[in-house]
């Protein structure tokens, strides 16, 4: 779009072109359109009263904006995952009802009144907290993303899943309310020589994880609210751990016990399942931090372009477990050239950042890519750059640049570019 051509000018030009859709901007003329010139059924009577839905639900016309599972991914949904519909959302906060789930032995039901949290091990006074006890401590509100370490894991060997929801949907971003873990550890009088904690949940798997004390004392939360309301059952109601910027399996749900220790618990689950196997057979261990990453959510395979050439908003999400996103570049030609996108607001540490590129589509093919940078100076790599270092044996920590091939009909497909 040239300096002398404004977006409003394109829209006005389209309106002057005649009835029907304006190719310049997707607006339509008023004349002859009964949806705007005639009284419609929704304006001819009364709607539902305020008690029709005591807990508000999305309107039926948005019924397709849902979490989705991939049936062949796991043997049973009890120990499986579903995906956030990131292609259909805007902004950065994920509604709890859309936020992806990951379970190791299924979501459990527990009343707040039955909840207990134990802190033991290297402490002056082993303590057991009730839910009501936790509510009496000074409270914090923090926005963080949670990403599964296997997000984008199917894409290591090639373009596999055709949709941003499936390639990158193991992520959500919510405002958590809770108590700093440091506060609870201080309440129990933790031994300052301790170097680790071991946390586990109330569910059958317990999903025990070891976390270095340095991280535990930094920004970890014991959370009991998300987006202003109680946690959903599938997200750990009534209490879960929040480990900002670190892989999702560390965010233990239905938090039951925190043991202060001198070293990690070397369980089979920790030392074998969540490691990154390299091409030579060795493994990267304790790769907790989620590196800078981004994805274009629209246009994308599940969110095609539905209008002709003219103004187009390219949008997506970027995030980094090492801090705040400072810049996102967008390429329309598979990485040959880049344009700097507009951040909806300054990046927040360890939280999703929404970006937009307001552009003019000529109706031709595009190879869309996004490339994120964070405050440490880290630049999101290409898939080939990752493969050269790590090979293709792992399914974890794939933060490569993703490519969508947008065709002249507006449809998009997951592809790779050399």
KEVOZA-653581 format. One record per residue (C-alpha): residue in one letter; x, y, z. Coordinates in nm, 3 decimals. Example, Ala and Ser with C-alpha at 12.3 -4.5 7.8 and 13.67 -1.06 7.14 Angstrom:
BEGIN
A/1.230/-0.450/0.780
S/1.367/-0.106/0.714
***
This chain:
BEGIN
X/0.000/0.000/0.000
X/0.162/0.328/-0.110
X/0.205/0.632/0.111
X/-0.060/0.813/-0.091
X/-0.316/0.531/-0.075
X/-0.501/0.504/0.252
X/-0.703/0.209/0.376
X/-1.013/0.431/0.391
X/-0.950/0.538/0.036
X/-0.949/0.178/-0.079
X/-1.278/0.115/0.098
X/-1.438/0.428/-0.045
X/-1.315/0.335/-0.391
X/-1.475/-0.004/-0.357
X/-1.805/0.147/-0.245
X/-1.808/0.368/-0.551
X/-1.746/0.073/-0.780
X/-2.104/-0.051/-0.766
X/-2.329/-0.295/-0.583
X/-2.203/-0.614/-0.423
X/-1.868/-0.683/-0.259
X/-1.606/-0.416/-0.309
X/-1.284/-0.583/-0.416
X/-1.081/-0.302/-0.262
X/-1.184/-0.358/0.096
X/-1.459/-0.613/0.145
X/-1.734/-0.355/0.216
X/-2.067/-0.362/0.031
X/-2.307/-0.097/-0.095
X/-2.618/-0.036/0.114
X/-2.859/-0.012/-0.179
X/-3.052/-0.331/-0.238
X/-2.922/-0.522/0.062
X/-3.225/-0.627/0.270
X/-3.008/-0.717/0.568
X/-2.949/-0.346/0.625
X/-3.244/-0.179/0.449
X/-3.529/-0.394/0.587
X/-3.635/-0.484/0.941
X/-3.507/-0.831/1.029
X/-3.657/-1.094/1.268
X/-3.408/-1.012/1.543
X/-3.537/-0.656/1.551
X/-3.906/-0.752/1.534
X/-3.956/-0.891/1.883
X/-3.805/-0.949/2.224
X/-3.497/-1.155/2.299
X/-3.401/-1.376/2.592
X/-3.417/-1.239/2.943
X/-3.123/-1.210/3.179
X/-3.193/-1.549/3.344
X/-3.193/-1.751/3.021
X/-2.830/-1.861/3.069
X/-2.719/-1.816/3.433
X/-2.364/-1.904/3.325
X/-2.305/-1.738/2.989
X/-2.216/-1.953/2.690
X/-2.102/-1.860/2.337
X/-2.377/-1.795/2.085
X/-2.465/-2.091/1.862
X/-2.310/-1.922/1.559
X/-1.966/-1.961/1.722
X/-2.018/-2.330/1.801
X/-1.718/-2.426/1.585
X/-1.474/-2.243/1.815
X/-1.389/-2.543/2.029
X/-1.099/-2.753/2.152
X/-1.024/-3.047/1.925
X/-0.857/-3.381/1.979
X/-0.658/-3.588/1.729
X/-0.796/-3.942/1.777
X/-0.490/-4.127/1.642
X/-0.245/-3.930/1.856
X/-0.291/-4.141/2.171
X/-0.455/-4.471/2.262
X/-0.703/-4.316/2.506
X/-0.827/-3.966/2.587
X/-0.765/-4.032/2.960
X/-0.395/-3.972/2.894
X/-0.408/-3.739/2.598
X/-0.430/-3.380/2.481
X/-0.665/-3.149/2.294
X/-0.591/-2.822/2.119
X/-0.682/-2.456/2.166
X/-0.862/-2.305/1.862
X/-0.600/-2.032/1.828
X/-0.699/-1.974/1.464
X/-1.041/-1.843/1.576
X/-0.929/-1.623/1.867
X/-0.797/-1.269/1.880
X/-0.626/-1.071/2.152
X/-0.410/-1.278/2.387
X/-0.624/-1.406/2.678
X/-0.752/-1.760/2.622
X/-1.103/-1.833/2.754
X/-1.082/-2.124/2.996
X/-1.342/-2.314/2.795
X/-1.112/-2.302/2.490
X/-0.780/-2.363/2.669
X/-0.613/-2.691/2.576
X/-0.602/-2.986/2.814
X/-0.330/-3.241/2.887
X/-0.399/-3.529/3.125
X/-0.188/-3.818/3.248
X/-0.467/-4.006/3.426
X/-0.776/-3.800/3.353
X/-0.924/-3.486/3.511
X/-1.041/-3.537/3.869
X/-1.322/-3.385/4.076
X/-1.234/-3.241/4.417
X/-1.428/-3.004/4.640
X/-1.249/-2.698/4.773
X/-1.339/-2.814/5.123
X/-1.149/-3.141/5.065
X/-0.837/-2.976/4.927
X/-0.505/-3.007/5.113
X/-0.152/-2.892/5.026
X/0.146/-3.024/5.221
X/0.489/-2.862/5.241
X/0.750/-3.091/5.397
X/1.111/-3.203/5.368
X/1.385/-2.955/5.456
X/1.162/-2.710/5.646
X/1.142/-2.593/6.005
X/0.772/-2.676/6.032
X/0.597/-2.917/5.794
X/0.262/-2.759/5.711
X/-0.070/-2.858/5.556
X/-0.278/-2.581/5.397
X/-0.650/-2.590/5.323
X/-0.801/-2.393/5.035
X/-0.929/-2.139/5.286
X/-0.577/-2.104/5.428
X/-0.436/-2.017/5.086
X/-0.697/-1.744/5.038
X/-0.566/-1.563/5.347
X/-0.217/-1.504/5.206
X/-0.121/-1.194/5.002
X/-0.247/-1.249/4.648
X/-0.089/-1.184/4.309
X/-0.233/-1.158/3.958
X/-0.007/-1.254/3.668
X/-0.062/-1.326/3.297
X/0.144/-1.616/3.162
X/0.136/-1.860/2.871
X/0.140/-2.235/2.926
X/0.285/-2.441/2.640
X/0.320/-2.816/2.619
X/0.678/-2.922/2.541
X/0.537/-3.130/2.254
X/0.364/-2.834/2.087
X/0.457/-2.846/1.715
X/0.628/-3.180/1.787
X/0.467/-3.356/1.493
X/0.631/-3.108/1.254
X/0.996/-3.210/1.311
X/1.003/-3.454/1.019
X/0.791/-3.246/0.782
X/0.463/-3.062/0.738
X/0.209/-3.291/0.904
X/-0.103/-3.126/1.048
X/-0.305/-2.878/0.846
X/-0.412/-2.610/1.088
X/-0.264/-2.370/1.344
X/-0.488/-2.532/1.606
X/-0.312/-2.864/1.552
X/0.044/-2.747/1.485
X/0.056/-2.487/1.765
X/-0.262/-2.527/1.971
X/-0.102/-2.688/2.278
X/-0.083/-2.343/2.434
X/-0.298/-2.102/2.630
X/-0.251/-1.768/2.800
X/-0.445/-1.673/3.113
X/-0.440/-1.436/3.407
X/-0.370/-1.640/3.719
X/-0.456/-1.535/4.072
X/-0.284/-1.700/4.363
X/-0.006/-1.697/4.619
X/0.366/-1.675/4.550
X/0.529/-2.012/4.619
X/0.810/-1.822/4.792
X/0.556/-1.697/5.048
X/0.443/-2.050/5.134
X/0.798/-2.181/5.152
X/0.891/-1.898/5.387
X/0.585/-1.976/5.600
X/0.718/-2.331/5.645
X/1.070/-2.203/5.710
X/1.252/-2.368/5.420
X/1.619/-2.459/5.465
X/1.821/-2.208/5.264
X/2.074/-2.480/5.178
X/1.806/-2.675/4.988
X/1.852/-2.666/4.611
X/1.535/-2.830/4.477
X/1.168/-2.888/4.541
X/0.962/-3.189/4.433
X/0.595/-3.127/4.354
X/0.313/-3.373/4.293
X/-0.061/-3.368/4.231
X/-0.368/-3.529/4.387
X/-0.453/-3.728/4.072
X/-0.367/-4.096/4.019
X/-0.057/-4.018/3.812
X/0.066/-3.757/4.067
X/0.280/-3.626/3.776
X/0.571/-3.558/4.014
X/0.824/-3.300/3.897
X/1.148/-3.158/4.034
X/1.204/-2.782/4.014
X/1.527/-2.598/4.108
X/1.489/-2.383/4.418
X/1.608/-2.078/4.227
X/1.302/-2.099/4.001
X/1.069/-2.185/4.290
X/1.169/-1.867/4.473
X/1.151/-1.651/4.161
X/0.808/-1.636/3.995
X/0.622/-1.964/4.063
X/0.261/-1.925/4.177
X/0.021/-2.150/4.363
X/-0.291/-2.049/4.170
X/-0.662/-2.097/4.242
X/-0.818/-1.860/3.988
X/-0.777/-1.808/3.614
X/-0.922/-1.518/3.414
X/-1.104/-1.406/3.728
X/-1.294/-1.727/3.800
X/-1.219/-2.060/3.963
X/-0.992/-2.295/3.770
X/-1.181/-2.539/3.552
X/-1.165/-2.904/3.654
X/-0.950/-2.987/3.352
X/-0.703/-2.714/3.449
X/-0.647/-2.838/3.803
X/-0.939/-2.717/4.013
X/-0.915/-2.615/4.286
X/-0.537/-2.539/4.292
X/-0.254/-2.577/4.044
X/0.110/-2.476/4.013
X/0.210/-2.203/3.766
X/0.572/-2.220/3.646
X/0.610/-1.921/3.410
X/0.800/-1.972/3.087
X/0.869/-2.340/3.154
X/0.722/-2.641/2.975
X/0.367/-2.730/3.067
X/0.435/-3.065/3.232
X/0.596/-2.874/3.523
X/0.267/-2.691/3.595
X/0.135/-2.965/3.824
X/-0.245/-2.968/3.851
X/-0.447/-3.051/4.163
X/-0.132/-2.961/4.359
X/-0.095/-3.191/4.662
X/0.261/-3.179/4.800
X/0.579/-2.975/4.782
X/0.891/-3.141/4.924
X/1.197/-2.924/4.988
X/1.506/-3.125/4.897
X/1.882/-3.122/4.849
X/1.856/-3.270/4.500
X/1.603/-3.368/4.230
X/1.394/-3.681/4.240
X/1.536/-3.888/3.956
X/1.213/-4.059/3.856
X/1.183/-4.246/3.527
X/0.914/-4.006/3.415
X/1.138/-3.705/3.459
X/1.462/-3.847/3.324
X/1.333/-4.031/3.019
X/1.003/-3.897/2.891
X/1.072/-3.524/2.890
X/1.418/-3.518/2.735
X/1.517/-3.418/2.382
X/1.692/-3.698/2.193
X/1.951/-3.572/1.945
X/2.065/-3.724/1.616
X/2.365/-3.899/1.778
X/2.148/-4.069/2.041
X/2.240/-3.841/2.330
X/1.973/-3.633/2.498
X/1.929/-3.277/2.617
X/1.807/-3.309/2.974
X/1.610/-3.056/3.182
X/1.524/-2.836/2.886
X/1.251/-2.662/3.079
X/1.248/-2.314/2.921
X/1.028/-2.258/2.618
X/1.223/-2.061/2.358
X/1.086/-1.774/2.152
X/0.822/-1.882/1.902
X/0.546/-1.741/1.684
X/0.265/-1.851/1.457
X/0.040/-1.676/1.207
X/-0.315/-1.766/1.306
X/-0.488/-1.589/1.015
X/-0.468/-1.646/0.725
X/-0.406/-2.014/0.797
X/-0.555/-2.348/0.690
X/-0.849/-2.317/0.932
X/-0.885/-1.943/0.873
X/-0.864/-1.885/0.496
X/-0.901/-1.553/0.319
X/-1.269/-1.515/0.230
X/-1.253/-1.198/0.020
X/-1.081/-1.085/-0.292
X/-0.766/-0.875/-0.334
X/-0.726/-0.564/-0.123
X/-0.667/-0.481/0.243
X/-0.572/-0.785/0.449
X/-0.492/-0.820/0.819
X/-0.229/-1.085/0.887
X/-0.227/-1.171/1.257
X/-0.076/-1.418/1.498
X/0.083/-1.484/1.835
X/0.438/-1.474/1.967
X/0.585/-1.576/2.302
X/0.906/-1.653/2.488
X/0.979/-1.831/2.814
X/1.287/-1.615/2.860
X/1.106/-1.283/2.880
X/0.907/-1.041/2.668
X/0.865/-1.041/2.290
X/1.018/-0.724/2.146
X/0.960/-0.769/1.773
X/0.788/-0.994/1.519
X/0.868/-0.995/1.149
X/0.637/-1.135/0.883
X/0.739/-1.271/0.544
X/0.501/-1.318/0.252
X/0.757/-1.492/0.028
X/0.889/-1.776/0.240
X/1.161/-1.581/0.419
X/1.319/-1.399/0.127
X/1.204/-1.062/0.259
X/1.057/-0.948/0.591
X/0.829/-0.673/0.720
X/0.808/-0.575/1.086
X/0.463/-0.639/1.228
X/0.278/-0.415/1.472
X/0.254/-0.545/1.828
X/-0.094/-0.493/1.971
X/0.075/-0.376/2.292
X/0.427/-0.399/2.433
X/0.529/-0.758/2.501
X/0.484/-0.889/2.856
X/0.727/-1.131/3.015
X/0.641/-1.497/2.956
X/0.302/-1.411/2.808
X/0.150/-1.422/2.460
X/0.188/-1.115/2.240
X/-0.054/-1.044/1.955
X/0.092/-0.905/1.633
X/-0.068/-0.759/1.319
X/0.058/-0.681/0.971
X/-0.188/-0.456/0.789
X/-0.112/-0.518/0.424
X/-0.255/-0.518/0.073
X/-0.306/-0.859/-0.092
X/-0.280/-0.869/-0.469
X/-0.464/-1.202/-0.495
X/-0.150/-1.402/-0.567
X/0.020/-1.684/-0.381
X/0.194/-1.614/-0.051
X/0.430/-1.817/0.166
X/0.349/-1.670/0.507
X/0.598/-1.690/0.793
X/0.645/-1.515/1.126
X/0.973/-1.473/1.314
X/0.981/-1.370/1.680
X/1.253/-1.197/1.880
X/1.264/-1.159/2.258
X/1.430/-0.922/2.502
X/1.738/-1.146/2.535
X/1.813/-1.098/2.165
X/1.711/-1.453/2.075
X/1.575/-1.491/1.720
X/1.333/-1.772/1.632
X/1.511/-2.023/1.405
X/1.404/-2.199/1.088
X/1.323/-2.569/1.097
X/1.641/-2.645/0.904
X/1.852/-2.458/1.157
X/1.700/-2.666/1.436
X/1.746/-2.992/1.245
X/2.114/-2.919/1.182
X/2.171/-2.909/1.558
X/1.914/-3.152/1.698
X/1.819/-3.388/1.416
X/1.466/-3.526/1.396
X/1.445/-3.776/1.685
X/1.273/-3.552/1.939
X/0.912/-3.439/1.958
X/0.986/-3.165/2.212
X/1.085/-2.798/2.194
X/1.021/-2.739/1.826
X/1.009/-2.359/1.804
X/1.078/-2.337/1.431
X/0.937/-2.085/1.187
X/0.609/-2.217/1.040
X/0.507/-2.172/0.674
X/0.154/-2.139/0.532
X/0.111/-2.153/0.155
X/-0.178/-1.918/0.073
X/-0.328/-1.986/-0.268
X/-0.511/-1.741/-0.499
X/-0.849/-1.878/-0.383
X/-0.759/-1.776/-0.026
X/-0.711/-2.127/0.109
X/-0.395/-2.210/0.301
X/-0.186/-2.522/0.349
X/0.093/-2.631/0.583
X/0.416/-2.660/0.380
X/0.792/-2.644/0.415
X/1.029/-2.421/0.222
X/1.394/-2.495/0.164
***
